[in-house]
Amino acid sequence: ARRRAAWESLTHRTAVIGAGLAGLACARTLRRAGHYVEVFEQDRIIGGRWRSRLVEFPSREGLRPTPDRVRETLFNWLGQDLTGLICLDLFAGSGILGFEAASRGAAKVVFVERDQRVFQSLRQNAASLAPETAAGGGLELHLGDGVKFAASAAAAGSGFDLVFLDPPYRQGLLDRTWAHLGGLCRAGARVYVEAGEAVEPPGPWRVVRAGTAGQVHFHLLEAT
């Protein structure tokens, strides 16, 4: 349920076009005509107080928002009420997982994103969804490298109840993050992992739920 829209300003010779084959073809045509073109995508929050609200983000290679039916399964596993939880969306991208958690009552969600333009979209979406909290409170945004943030937060003894790990595939980012989970998570925390293949986390973490959707492998981890 993604909308596709087109907007063009000939005055500034810019265009923003919804994703999809038609949008991409139009983008190529406009680029040949000398326009600056940035392609945006939209995704819809599927549960909680922001249900049906849209988030918008620039199209990037490796940026894959978690599909609707995978999110539905995940939040059935977690429970639909996350009231009071402190959450971390470490490789935020579109931010859809963190926004879904906040929509379901999480007390705080920390987003980390390294792409500056994607980060700007995160800020805009946060301000649109929760203008009263986005500046400091329920939604906390950090521009930077996810692995470095994890190392720093773990050293500081951050206590997250729920961590979302959905990094770009096949860049070794999960392998570089495992060592920091103990310091990131408080007792009883759960970790969601999405990858291009089944994962085998190091101890004390174990997979308690898992599923696949096309090429997406998704897992819920708990510490033994």
Beta strands, then each sheet from edge to edge (+ up, - down):
strand 1: 6-9
strand 2: 14-18
strand 3: 36-44
strand 4: 54-58
strand 5: 86-89
strand 6: 108-113
strand 7: 139-143
strand 8: 160-165
strand 9: 185-195
strand 10: 205-213
strand 11: 216-223
sheet 1: 1+ 2- 3- 4+
sheet 2: 7+ 6+ 5+ 8+ 9+ 11- 10+
end
